[in-house]
Amino acid sequence: MSKNPLNDLGESLGEYLREQRRSARLSLRQLSELAGVSNPYLSQIERGLKRPSAEILQQLAKGLEVSAESLYVRAGILDAEHATASTDAPDVRRALAEDPLLTARQKKTLLDIYESYVEDDARR
């Protein structure tokens, strides 16, 4: 019997989240605070014991400063081909997150500014 009751998909999502969290140099507690998710629940997600909803994945993506779509694909919520087709436009969030010349604080600031412009455009 598998050690992971949610199958390899849950485990790969959890491993990916843990990898992203460690790359961002965040503790489990820090990410849980940034994302507004309880520390034990986040730990269970990383260990593949819980399958998060799309809303929780979106909160985690924002805390990790990665695209929500990448988490949706890992969780099996979104098909990889569909995600690629729907993201023909440049992914500013991903570009900021992956830029090695920016510090974590600079990335967060630029992302906040970008989000404010996107929200303003959506209201119009």
N, C-alpha and C positions, 0 to 999 in steps of 0.2 A: 504494500500500500504506500502511496506517495506521502511524503512528509508535508506536502502542501495540499490542503483540501480544495483550493481554488484552481488547481492545475498550474502548468508552467506559465500561463499568461499572467496570472496574478504575481507569480514570483518574478518574472521579467520586469513587470511594472514596478514592483517593490525595489528590485535591484537598481533599476534605472533611477527611481526617485532618490535612493540612498546615494548613488553615484553623483547625481546632480547636486544634492544637498552638501555632500563632501566637497565637491568642486567649488561650490559657493562659500565654502568654509563656514557652514552653519551647523550648529548642534541640532539635535532633534528638538530640543526645547525651543531654540530660537526660531526654527522653521514653523513649529506649531503656533507660536505667537504671531509670526508674520502672516500666516495663512488663516489664523482663526480656527484652528483645528486642535482638538485635545492631544496632548503629548502621547497618552496610551493608544489612541486611535491611529495616530500617525505611525507609531511603532508597529502596530498590527498591519497597517497597509504595507510598510516596508518589508515586513516578514512574509507577506503574501497571505495573511490570515483574513484580511478584510478586503472587500472590493469597493472602492470609493465611487460615489456618484459623480456625474459630470460636473456638478456644482463644486464639490470638494476638489476635484481635479483642477478646476479653474482657479480656485483659491490657492492651491499648491503651486500652480504654474506662476501665478502672480508673485507669490513669496519667493519662488526660485528664479524668477525673471526668465522663464522659458515660455515657449508658445503652448497654449492650452491644447492646440491641435496635436502636438507631439505626444502629450500625455493621453489624449483621447485615442490615438492610434495604438499606443502601448497597451491601453486598457481594453482594446477591442471595441470601443464605442464608435470609432470612426474608421472607415476603410482607408488604408494608406493611399490608394489611387485617388479616392475622393478628396482627401486632404490636400494632395498635391495639385489636383485640378482646381480646387477652390482657393488656392494660394498662389495664383499666377502673379499677383502684385508682389513687390518686394516686401519681405517680412522685416519690418523695422525692429520689432521687439527681439527677434532672433539675432539680427545683425548687432544690436547693442549688446546682447548677452554674450555673444561670441567674440567681441572685439577684445583682443589681448592688451591693447594699449590703454584701456579704460579701467579705473579702479571700480570696486563694487559700488562705492558711493556715487561716482560719476555716472555709472550705468543706471542706478536707481533714479538719480536726478533727471537724466535725459529721458528715461522711460516715463517719469511723472509728467514732464513737459509734453512729451508726445501724446500721452493719454489725454491731457487737458485739451490739446488741439483736436484730437479725434472726437472727444465728447462734444466740443463746441460745434464741430461740423455736423455731428449726428443730430443735434438740437435744431439746426437750421432747416 
